[in-house]
Amino acid sequence: MTDKAPQLFKDAVKLIALMQAVLEQMDTVKGTSLYRHKIKMQINALEKSIESTLLEPLSQLDNTDSSLFTKIQGNIEMILDMDTNELSQLRVVLEEERDVV
């Protein structure tokens, strides 16, 4: 089990980051025509579920390495601020960067 612990931690961090991004992106739908009664109820329920799921892992991550949490949060915000063209180029840029390293 300990051999799998580092990969589990990496997977958990990715999941936390994605769930945080979902929460932040769902906020952008509020107040739009898409945000009707049924969707509003579903989004609110999902937000509560995600937030309760994230509370402890986020706290543990922040206690483990607060700079890592800050970097991840900054990257999430950067991605959320991207337009569709920038998002489509993100993979290309990352692959090029990985090839250099």
Contacts in CASP RR format, 6 or more apart in sequence:
PFRMAT RR
TARGET T0000
AUTHOR 0000-0000-0000
METHOD contacts of the structure
MODEL  1
MTDKAPQLFKDAVKLIALMQAVLEQMDTVKGTSLYRHKIKMQINALEKSI
ESTLLEPLSQLDNTDSSLFTKIQGNIEMILDMDTNELSQLRVVLEEERDV
V
12 57 0 8 1.000
13 61 0 8 1.000
13 68 0 8 1.000
13 72 0 8 1.000
16 54 0 8 1.000
16 57 0 8 1.000
16 58 0 8 1.000
16 61 0 8 1.000
16 72 0 8 1.000
17 72 0 8 1.000
17 75 0 8 1.000
17 76 0 8 1.000
19 50 0 8 1.000
19 53 0 8 1.000
19 54 0 8 1.000
20 54 0 8 1.000
20 58 0 8 1.000
20 73 0 8 1.000
20 76 0 8 1.000
21 76 0 8 1.000
21 79 0 8 1.000
21 80 0 8 1.000
22 50 0 8 1.000
23 47 0 8 1.000
23 50 0 8 1.000
23 51 0 8 1.000
23 54 0 8 1.000
24 76 0 8 1.000
24 77 0 8 1.000
24 80 0 8 1.000
25 80 0 8 1.000
26 43 0 8 1.000
26 46 0 8 1.000
26 47 0 8 1.000
29 35 0 8 1.000
29 39 0 8 1.000
29 43 0 8 1.000
30 40 0 8 1.000
30 43 0 8 1.000
35 43 0 8 1.000
58 69 0 8 1.000
61 68 0 8 1.000
61 69 0 8 1.000
62 69 0 8 1.000
79 87 0 8 1.000
79 90 0 8 1.000
82 90 0 8 1.000
END
